[in-house]
Amino acid sequence: METSEKRHYAVIDAYNRKLTISYNNEVIAETTEALILKEVGTSVYNPVFYLPKESLKVELENEAERNSFCPIKGEASYWNFKDEPTDQYFAWSYEDPLPRSKKVKGYVAFNPAYVTITSAPIG
């Protein structure tokens, strides 16, 4: 195991609440099957919510020119609105995550700087 991997870890749990993602006051995703990822690397990062792609109410398009790599999750794919893309670092996923992060396959996360994330009890 590389030194950086020894200091970098994440915990991925089911988020047992209803999660709603809004952009410009419009609901773009909603689910009761979100995941919450808590990660420690070079810092303690803010938790990130991942939503099943089937919970999206908008169509996203891959931004192929943008990418990054995480030693825990693997190579990130970045997404933007298909019809009206923004110039913002908007959403990302791990299409082929590393084994320790396989739970996030099929999920997408949104940058909380550009969306409103609302959490509510289920039911």
VENFENWO-V932704 format. One record per backbone hydrogen bond with DSSP energy under -1.0 kcal/mol. NH is the residue of the N-H (numbers start at 1). CO is the residue of the C=O. Records with the same first field share a line. If there is no record, write none. Layout:
NH: CO / CO
This chain:
6: 2
7: 3
9: 40
11: 38
13: 36
15: 34
17: 15
18: 120
19: 31
20: 118
21: 29
22: 116
23: 26
26: 23
28: 21
29: 21
30: 55
31: 19
35: 50
36: 13
37: 48
38: 11
40: 9
41: 43
45: 39
48: 37
50: 35
51: 108
53: 106
55: 52
56: 53
57: 28
61: 80
63: 78
64: 62
66: 63
70: 74
74: 70
76: 68
77: 93
79: 91
80: 61
82: 59
90: 88
91: 79
92: 109
93: 77
98: 73
101: 98
102: 99
104: 101
105: 102
107: 104
108: 51
109: 92
111: 90
114: 111
116: 22
118: 20
120: 18
